[in-house]
Amino acid sequence: MTIDFRVALHALDRAYGGVTALTERVSRNDLLAFTRCHGWVVADVLFHVLCDAQRALVALATPDSGPPDRDYVSYWSGFAAEAGDPTPAAWWVRRSASAFRDGTGAVTLWRETAPAAVRAAGRTDPDGYVATQGHVLAVPDFLATLVTEAVIHHLDMTVQLAGMPAPDPDAVALTTRTLDGLLGAGTVRPDAWTTEQYLLKATGRIALSTADRHALGPAAERFPLLS
């Protein structure tokens, strides 16, 4: 399951562009709206994604010799297996985001950082490797993980904000491909699900119904595929 560099780069540009479009529509009051992330308001989630873009800049500027020990799919399953109590990290994000007077500081930093991360990605060796969070990934796989993070959190931020732009379809397509990889060969998501429902149910944002569990069979026990 290889990822084409050009596909991953385009999806990253569209994913980060989608979050930027969202920030152009939110008010200071909107930044206080609750999200799908437990304990976080919109400003908190945006700060979390901002940290992801900053991490991308560091990783892309410090290439690794390889070989990779994760790809764009196994990165998530391995990360989930190694994750401990998420509460301290969640509080760190809340406290850090609250350092801005009204949340708009995070918006400004995002608009500066996200395009820089995309430009840095475009200048990276497509056949190279990067180290991040204790793992080594091929550059296209790394970009794909950034796309998945941005798309899911884009949806998190809009749950209480009507009329906001949705994530870009090309970015959503790559995120869906990631979730399909986690779901595993031979398992098909229920036909009744929309793509957005798949993203939200596969990441634990929406609980599986009895009908969902029946349709998924034993694969239901693997949900959420990532969180």
C-alpha positions as CSV (number, residue, x, y, z in Angstrom):
1,M,0.0,0.0,0.0
2,T,2.3,2.7,-1.2
3,I,1.4,6.4,-1.3
4,D,2.4,8.5,-4.3
5,F,4.3,11.6,-3.2
6,R,2.4,13.9,-5.5
7,V,-1.0,12.6,-4.2
8,A,0.1,13.0,-0.6
9,L,1.5,16.5,-1.2
10,H,-1.7,17.6,-2.9
11,A,-3.8,16.2,-0.2
12,L,-1.8,17.9,2.5
13,D,-2.2,21.2,0.7
14,R,-5.9,20.7,0.4
15,A,-6.3,19.5,4.0
16,Y,-4.4,22.4,5.5
17,G,-6.1,24.8,3.1
18,G,-9.4,23.5,4.4
19,V,-8.5,24.3,7.9
20,T,-7.3,27.7,6.9
21,A,-10.7,28.3,5.1
22,L,-12.4,27.4,8.4
23,T,-10.3,29.9,10.3
24,E,-11.3,32.6,7.9
25,R,-14.9,32.1,8.9
26,V,-14.8,31.6,12.7
27,S,-15.3,34.5,15.1
28,R,-13.7,34.9,18.5
29,N,-16.8,33.5,20.0
30,D,-16.8,30.5,17.6
31,L,-13.3,29.7,18.9
32,L,-15.0,28.9,22.3
33,A,-17.5,26.4,20.7
34,F,-17.2,22.8,22.0
35,T,-15.8,20.2,19.6
36,R,-15.9,16.4,19.3
37,C,-12.6,16.3,21.3
38,H,-13.3,15.7,25.0
39,G,-12.6,18.8,26.9
40,W,-11.5,20.9,24.0
41,V,-13.0,24.0,22.3
42,V,-12.3,25.0,18.8
43,A,-9.2,27.1,19.8
44,D,-7.8,24.0,21.6
45,V,-8.2,21.7,18.6
46,L,-6.7,24.4,16.2
47,F,-3.7,24.7,18.5
48,H,-3.3,20.9,18.5
49,V,-3.3,20.9,14.7
50,L,-0.9,23.8,14.7
51,C,1.5,21.8,16.8
52,D,1.2,19.1,14.2
53,A,2.2,21.5,11.4
54,Q,5.1,22.7,13.5
55,R,6.2,19.1,14.1
56,A,6.1,18.6,10.3
57,L,8.5,21.5,9.8
58,V,11.0,20.0,12.2
59,A,10.7,16.5,10.7
60,L,11.0,17.7,7.1
61,A,14.1,19.7,7.9
62,T,15.8,16.8,9.6
63,P,15.7,13.8,7.2
64,D,16.5,10.3,8.4
65,S,18.5,7.6,6.6
66,G,15.8,5.0,7.1
67,P,14.6,2.3,6.8
68,P,11.1,3.1,7.9
69,D,9.5,1.2,10.8
70,R,5.9,2.5,10.1
71,D,3.8,3.4,7.1
72,Y,0.8,5.7,6.8
73,V,-1.5,2.9,8.2
74,S,0.7,1.2,10.8
75,Y,1.7,4.5,12.2
76,W,-1.8,4.8,13.7
77,S,-2.1,1.3,15.1
78,G,1.4,1.4,16.6
79,F,0.8,4.9,18.0
80,A,-2.5,3.7,19.6
81,A,-0.8,0.7,21.1
82,E,1.9,2.9,22.7
83,A,-0.4,5.6,23.9
84,G,-1.0,5.9,27.7
85,D,-3.4,8.2,29.6
86,P,-4.3,11.0,27.2
87,T,-5.4,13.4,30.0
88,P,-2.0,15.1,30.7
89,A,-1.5,15.9,27.0
90,A,-5.1,17.1,26.7
91,W,-4.5,19.5,29.6
92,W,-1.2,20.7,28.1
93,V,-3.0,21.7,24.9
94,R,-5.8,23.5,26.9
95,R,-3.3,25.4,29.0
96,S,-1.1,26.3,26.0
97,A,-4.0,27.4,23.8
98,S,-5.4,29.5,26.7
99,A,-2.1,31.6,26.7
100,F,-3.5,33.5,23.7
101,R,-5.7,36.4,24.8
102,D,-8.8,35.3,22.8
103,G,-7.7,32.4,20.6
104,T,-7.1,34.5,17.5
105,G,-3.3,34.2,18.2
106,A,-3.6,30.5,17.3
107,V,-5.4,31.4,14.1
108,T,-2.6,33.8,13.1
109,L,0.1,31.2,13.8
110,W,-1.8,28.6,11.9
111,R,-2.0,30.8,8.8
112,E,1.7,31.4,9.0
113,T,2.8,27.8,9.7
114,A,0.5,25.7,7.6
115,P,1.6,27.1,4.2
116,A,5.2,26.9,5.3
117,A,4.8,23.2,6.2
118,V,3.3,22.5,2.7
119,R,6.1,24.4,1.0
120,A,8.7,22.5,3.1
121,A,7.0,19.2,2.1
122,G,7.1,20.2,-1.6
123,R,10.9,20.7,-1.3
124,T,11.6,17.4,0.5
125,D,13.1,14.4,-1.3
126,P,10.1,12.3,-2.4
127,D,12.1,9.1,-1.8
128,G,13.4,10.2,1.5
129,Y,12.6,9.4,5.1
130,V,11.8,11.4,8.2
131,A,11.8,10.7,11.9
132,T,8.8,11.8,14.1
133,Q,7.4,10.7,17.4
134,G,9.9,7.9,17.8
135,H,9.3,6.4,14.4
136,V,10.7,6.6,10.9
137,L,8.4,7.0,7.9
138,A,8.8,7.5,4.2
139,V,8.1,11.1,3.3
140,P,4.8,10.3,1.4
141,D,3.6,8.2,4.3
142,F,4.4,11.0,6.8
143,L,2.5,13.5,4.7
144,A,-0.5,11.1,4.6
145,T,-0.5,11.0,8.5
146,L,-0.7,14.8,8.6
147,V,-3.6,14.8,6.2
148,T,-5.5,12.3,8.3
149,E,-4.9,14.3,11.5
150,A,-6.0,17.6,9.8
151,V,-9.2,16.1,8.2
152,I,-10.5,14.4,11.4
153,H,-9.8,17.5,13.5
154,H,-11.4,19.7,10.8
155,L,-14.6,17.7,11.4
156,D,-14.1,17.9,15.2
157,M,-14.1,21.7,15.0
158,T,-17.3,22.1,13.0
159,V,-19.7,20.0,15.1
160,Q,-21.3,23.1,16.6
161,L,-20.5,25.6,13.8
162,A,-23.2,25.5,11.1
163,G,-22.3,26.6,7.6
164,M,-18.6,26.1,7.9
165,P,-16.6,24.7,5.0
166,A,-16.1,20.9,5.0
167,P,-12.8,19.2,4.5
168,D,-11.5,19.0,0.9
169,P,-12.6,15.8,-1.0
170,D,-9.1,14.9,-2.0
171,A,-7.9,15.2,1.6
172,V,-10.9,13.1,2.7
173,A,-10.1,10.5,0.1
174,L,-6.6,9.9,1.4
175,T,-7.9,9.8,5.0
176,T,-10.5,7.3,4.0
177,R,-7.7,5.2,2.4
178,T,-5.9,5.2,5.7
179,L,-9.0,4.0,7.6
180,D,-9.6,1.3,5.0
181,G,-6.0,0.1,5.6
182,L,-6.7,0.0,9.4
183,L,-10.0,-1.8,8.7
184,G,-8.1,-4.5,6.9
185,A,-8.4,-6.4,3.7
186,G,-11.6,-8.4,3.3
187,T,-13.7,-6.1,5.5
188,V,-16.0,-3.6,3.9
189,R,-17.6,-0.7,5.7
190,P,-21.4,-0.7,5.7
191,D,-23.0,0.7,2.5
192,A,-25.4,2.8,4.5
193,W,-22.6,5.0,5.8
194,T,-21.7,8.3,4.2
195,T,-18.0,9.1,4.0
196,E,-18.4,11.5,6.9
197,Q,-20.1,8.9,9.0
198,Y,-17.3,6.5,8.3
199,L,-14.7,9.0,9.4
200,L,-16.5,9.8,12.6
201,K,-17.4,6.2,13.5
202,A,-14.0,4.9,12.6
203,T,-12.4,7.4,14.9
204,G,-14.8,7.0,17.8
205,R,-16.5,10.3,17.4
206,I,-19.8,8.5,16.8
207,A,-20.6,5.2,18.6
208,L,-21.5,2.2,16.5
209,S,-25.2,1.3,16.5
210,T,-26.5,-2.3,16.8
211,A,-27.1,-2.3,13.0
212,D,-23.5,-1.1,12.5
213,R,-22.1,-3.9,14.6
214,H,-24.2,-6.5,12.8
215,A,-23.0,-5.2,9.4
216,L,-19.3,-5.1,10.5
217,G,-19.4,-8.5,12.2
218,P,-16.2,-9.3,14.1
219,A,-14.5,-6.2,12.7
220,A,-16.6,-4.1,15.0
221,E,-14.4,-5.1,17.8
222,R,-11.5,-3.1,16.2
223,F,-13.4,0.2,16.4
224,P,-12.4,2.8,16.9
225,L,-9.7,2.3,14.3
226,L,-7.9,5.3,15.6
227,S,-8.8,8.1,18.0
